[in-house]
Amino acid sequence: MVSGGMNCVKYLIFVFNLVFFLAGLGLVALGAVAHVNFREYSALYGSEVNLPAIFLLITGSVVFVISFFGCFGAYKENYCMVCTYAFLLGFILLLEIIAASIAYALQIQIGLVKPLQDSLPNYSDEKHQLVTQAWDRSQEKLRCCGVHKPQDWSANPTLNMTGSVPDSCCVTKASGCGVGLLRANNTAIVFNEGCFDKVIYWAGEHNPIITGIVAGLAILELLCIVFACGLAQSIRRENEAV
């Protein structure tokens, strides 16, 4: 049995991974809820909109499994489990760094603009009712109109014939409120910000919070790796002494 400072490290690893264990369950639950909520927008934003939810589900499951190795290995002072835990956590940390680098390089714009623009002509088409519903929900909830501006709706053949925008673009929604507004150049009663710009603004507004959480988790993971390596060495020395 380890003693001295390593005994303290052992319980620190146990507590940290108990937190990871609960966080893993939370991520799985959050991912499931996000998947259900995002699924209705996949017709508009493309299948990529579900990627964050899928990422949460996978990450939560992996964290759940890894934290088990950390908790059980530290509590039982099992050399193999502690080493496995350190290796898996290091691998996950590496993947997180790679994923963050790719996400920063590609940015969200690449994945969202094209599906939004491609879906404009399908609005109000009976064959694409999901697109129509997704656009209406997005414009009402985000208080936006079009991809970048209300004039984007001229890409829709039906609306372009009358110079109109969907009623969901109106600040005060009413049946037929969007009819002829573009032709009359009267956009004062509709939302003038595009939905894509609203999403980007939201992401930018919350980016410091998200970055802080990710950085905090990365530092905690790195500490756990260092502690686990130290504990593994101490356990091996204890076993060799016996």
Buried (B, 14 or more C-beta within 10 A) or exposed (E): EBEEEBBEBBEBBBEBBBEBBEBBBBBBEBBBEBBEEBEEBBBBBBEBBBEBBBBBBEBBBBBBEBBBBBBBBBBEBBBEBBBBBBBBBBEBBEEBEEEBEEEEEEEBEEBBBEBBBEBBBBBBEEEBEBBBBBBBBBBBEBBBBBBBBBBBBBBBEEBBEEBBBBBBBBEEBEEEBBBEBBEEEEBEEBBBBBBBBBBBEEEEEEEEEEEEEEEEBBEEBEEBBEBBBBBBBBBEEBEEEE
